[in-house]
Amino acid sequence: MARTVLDAAYLLAAIAGKSPYDNYTAAIPLNDANTVYAPHYNLLQAKIGWQHKFNHKNRLEIYAGSDNLLNEKYSLGDDLNATGSRYYNAAPLRNYYAGFSVMF
């Protein structure tokens, strides 16, 4: 298997192959002169969960997941033609979440 989360991400990506749902963002220009570009990046997310239906109305769901498994540094939103060359809004690195949902 894999020793780290990154190894597991690479392994799963290799097994799955290319998908139309892959989250790849190409380099984009950040100013009108096209002299500054935001770098390209790949994002990989994973989520696992369990669901139990008590009846046709009541349901319990428990889940956990991770975003940015490849730990990419990227901008969550680019500011075009920004004053003072402040084009980037930092996005979180690898992060995890867990939760539950009850429907009744």
Secondary structure, 3 states (H helix, E strand, C coil): CCCCHHHHHHHHHHHHCCCCCCEEECCEECCCCCCCEECCEEECCEEEEEEEECCCCCEEEEEEEEECCCCCCCECCCCCCCHHHCCCCECCCCEEEEEEEEEC
